Amino acid sequence: MGLYSEKSKTRLDGKTAVVTGSNTGIGKETAKDLYKRGATVILACRNSERAENAIKDIIDATKEVPNVGKLRLVELNLSSLKSIRECCSKLLPNVGKLRLVELNLSSLKSIRECCSKLLHNYDRIDLLINNAGIMSCPYGKTEDGFEIQFGTNHLGHFLLTLLLLPRIMKSTPARIVNVSSVAY
C-alpha cells in the first residue's frame, strides 16, 4: 500500500458513471477525469446551479484534450483483428458526455426520484462513485428524521446504492466506489 499518483489512461467509451457530490472537490475532479476518458458522466448534485457551473468548468478544462478535432495518423492492418481493434479504439471520440441529475442525499424522496430518472434514462450504470458528504455542526435532522450527517453520508448513499444495484449488476463488469473522510 502507498501513495499512487498516476492517473489511469484506460478508455471508458460506452461506460456510464454516476458521481455524487461532483460539483466541487474530489467529485468534480473525478467527473472530469472520467469524462476525458470517454465515459458518460452523470453529475448527481444537490444544487443544480453549481452543478451546471461544474459542467461548464469541466468542458472548458478539457477543450485541449489531445487528438480532438485534429488530423492524425493511425496505423491500421486490415489482416489483423488486433490492429483493427486498436485503430477503432483510437478513433473513438476522446471525451464522453456530461449529464446532470438532481440529488439531495439527505432526502429519501429525492434519492428515490433520482434513481427513478437514472433507471428510466440509462440502460447501464458501469460505475457508481458515492462521493458526496457533509460535515454538519450544529446538530440537525433530515426531513426523514435522521441525524443530518448519518442520514446524508451513510443512509443516503446506502439507499442510492440499493436502488441502483440491480442495474449495476446487469452492467458487469461494474464497480461501486465509496469515498469517505475522517471528518465524518
Beta strands, then each sheet from edge to edge (+ up, - down):
strand 1: 16-20
strand 2: 40-45
strand 3: 97-102
strand 4: 127-130
strand 5: 175-178
sheet 1: 3+ 2+ 1+ 4+ 5+
end
